């Protein structure tokens, strides 16, 4: 009995311990369940939702761009693409081959895709092929459910209906590269670009990227275990970017293209009252649509290596000696400095000599102009008058005045592709050239030659400063941003930059410019029969040095080494509404009066005609036809250049062979002139200069604007048309 009682007690004790242990386990389970379901419900609920609920960013529609009258210049066109998300695709190579069996995928497209895969993050969707046709979309839609991580995307992308007409102003968009993505992250904007693939690369598209881009939206969607969307739970729509209205007038821009024709050069037309750019044309140009989806290596190399330099924005990056277009401003500077008066007369026998210097600086008229006052000096473009004026003023006062007017500085225009040019000074030459400034350097800048480098925009802008009695305006392509709620103006107020002792000095220069086109001046022939009053100044800038005593003859010179023709003018004379700056490169004969002024006349005629207020714009088929013709002309020009270069090379080889046979010194020639006694550094032999800046070789996907050094020149140290010291007869008209 005792054993039974003991065993019963032992059993009960063990049962109690076991029961307690079971209760403890259940307690732990219940406590843990309470922790999971009550205390940490939010955390685990969120994790669970994260496995089946995704936030899908929604790309905002980019703001569209219009001209001043509301004509669409940059639109958003629908396109389809096949895209893959690398982290969702088990075997990328196999997936690509599967897609290639359904639609055509070129080897180049495959290579670009895998290159992009390495560059981008694996959770980002990457396009294998864009611009799909309707047939390709239909084929892919049938097979899409078999392809994990592959989607058929429809989106809006940029399209520029007028092609190369507006490229250097509008710019273009392209795929975001690593450098740009890093900058976006540094600016804290990466969430806003979560669904964005493209970004403004150059021009207006880049400058106003923040306003044009818009604000990202999102969809909260439920997905299955394969990542497919089952349903949309909620949505926050993206906010479209603001529409941008430009100051550009499309009709006037088309007229600029027509007037310049196949000539290389640039045209800037602006409103001197507001700074609004009315026309902004650089030729040759290129179709920006090539860059939107990624330009091919072949096409990019063709643009990059073209001797015509279509990638260069000649209005703001092309640097040229301003030549005689600066004479009206130079006259104001001289009048203000008191070195001349309205009635001062300077003898012009056809040349000018510095004190104690025997060699002459010649006028463009070898027999001279007789006694010349400030009016005749501008009207007839008398070099001798301005040689004398510059010598009396000195470089310090000239450089100071011209920098205030706008030379040697960025204009502030709302695109990033701009060079400051070069307004030379005593200090500049000492630092950059390691030489002292000489009197010859001074009289060269008196006629806008020598070291002086400017852009067509600067020439227009400084003329507007003259018209506005020393008040400078900031040039603007953007007129206003508009959305459903408001309109924001982008135009800037005038700023007085030059205070003069006698305001009448501005009027004297304007009167001379008026008479230049009115009474036998250098631009008179171009404005015969005009129904409006106008003022202007012609100029001709040399591209190569011509030895002393040698007469310039364009037909004997390689086309790319011929003179550049310039003109700047305004109208009406009493209350100017428009200023036009024109540069025509490498003209076959004549100067600014016969080549550039007629171009400006065509634009002014259009501006003051009834057609300007009711323009008849070409349809898109006509625009495409014009583009094709212009592209063919550019190819023909390049072939002509190649032939000229071959002839030049053969001639040099023959000359070298003869020189070797005769044991002559191939480097013989006049020694460089002494800059201390009054000349620029003139090479012993003519040194050809390019008619447009040389650009470095960027990557096609990035395509940065050409970079120039602080002298306004390309970093290769070639410059566009640097002029010698009057050895060919001085500055021409």
Secondary structure, DSSP 4 states (H G I P E B T S, - for coil): -HHHHHHHHHHHHHHHHHHHHHHHHHHHHHHHHHIIIIITHHHHHHHHHHHHEEEEEEPPPPPPEE-TT--EEEEEEEEEEEEEEGGG-S-HHHHHHHHHHHS---HHHHHHHHHHHHHS-TTSEEEEE-S--HHHHHHHHHHGGGSTTEEEEEEEEEE-TTGGGSHHHH-EEEE--HHHHHHHHHTT-GGGGTT--EEEEEHHHHHTHHHHH-B-EEEEEEE-TTS-EEEEEEEEPPBPPPEEEES--HHHHHHHHHHHTT--EEEEEE-TTT-BEEEEEEES---THHHHT---HHHHHHHHH-TT-TTS-TTTT--B--GGGGHHHHHHHHHHHTSS-TT--EEESSEE--TT--SPEEPSSTT--EEE-HHHHHHTT-HHHHHHHHHHH-HHHHHHHHHHHTTTS----SSS-----B---HHHIIIIISS---HHHHHHHTTT-TT-BB-HHHHHHHHHHHHTTTEE---BSEEEEE-SS-EEE-----EE----S-THHHHHHHHHHHHHHHSS-TTTGGGTT-SS-EEEEEEEE-SS---TTPPP-GGGS-GGGSPEEEEEEEESSSS--EEEEEEE-S-SS--HHHHTHHHHHHHHHHHTSHHHHT--PPPHHHHHHHHHHHHHHHHHHHHHHHHHHHHHHHHHHHHHHHHHHTT--TT-SPPPP-TTTT-----SS-----SS-------TTT-PPPPB-TTSSBTTS--S----SSTTSS-B-
